[in-house]
Amino acid sequence: AINRQNTAQEERITDIENKLKACVESLGSLEVANLEIKTISMYHEQLLHNLKSGLQNALHLIAMDMKSVWAKLLASPPHSCPACESTLLHQSNVGMHLESTHNQHEILECPTCDLTFQSAQIMAAHIEGYHSTPEDSNTCAANFSTGIGAPHAGNLVSERKR
């Protein structure tokens, strides 16, 4: 009976030793895991810092470019319309403004579909957009009766029926 008790105690001791070994191994694994977590955390913090720095640098460059663009715009004198008091940033816009705003007497007709326009530029865009391919040369796909947002809305003088 004493042998059985000794054997049972030895088994309990062995079991406890095994559990202690497992705990020590777990603690070692936990320490490694904690170290890995700290390393990953530091890596992510560095990435975040680099990202923030990169964004700040990019925003700084964009701000500098915008300052440069505004300086150029403000340095160039505005161009005035000779017929009214409108001012435009570019000389090329004055011609378009004169043609579309002050040239009310000349009505231009599309040679393909008989639509009429106030501006040669608008008519040229119409021809390029609707009559530039051979299959479109005899018809106009533009729908002028749909109002705001339609192709050429506000630029059409009249719509002739065939």
Residue, then its C-alpha position, 0 to 999 in steps of 0.5 A: a500500500i505504501n508503494r502505491q501511495n509513493t507511486a501516486q505521489e510520484e505521478r502527482i509530482t511528475d504531473i505538477e512538474n510537467k505543468l510547471k514546465a508547460c507554464v515556463e514554456s508558455l511564459g517564454s512564448l508569451e515573452v516572445a509574443n510580447l516582444e513581437i507585438k512591441t516590434i510590430s507596434m514600433y514598425h507601425e508607428q514609424l510607418l504612420h510617422n513617415l506617412k504623416s510626414g509624406l502627406q505634410n510634404a505633399l501638401h506643402l508642395i501643393a500649396m507652393d504650386m498654388k501660390s505660384v499659379w496665383a502669383k502668375l494669374l495676378a501678375s498678368p493684367p486682366h483683358s477688357c472687352p472693348a464693347c462692355e466692362s467685362t474683364l477676362l483673364h486671357q486675351s483669347n477669351v476676349g475674342m470668344h466673348l465678343e463673338s458670343t455676346h456682342n455679335q448678335h447680328e450674324i447667325l451661322e448655319c450648320p451646312t449639314c443639318d441647318l441648325t443655326f448658331q451665334s458663334a463660329q466656335i460653337m458651330a465648329a464644336h457642333i460639326e466636330g461632335y455630330h458630323s465628323t464621321p462619314e455616317d453622321s455627315n447627313t444627320c444631326a444627333a443633337n437633341f435641342s429640345t431637352g433644355i438645360g444640360a442638352p448638347h449646345a443648350g443655350n447656344l442654339v439660335s433656332e431649330r429648323k424642321r426639314 
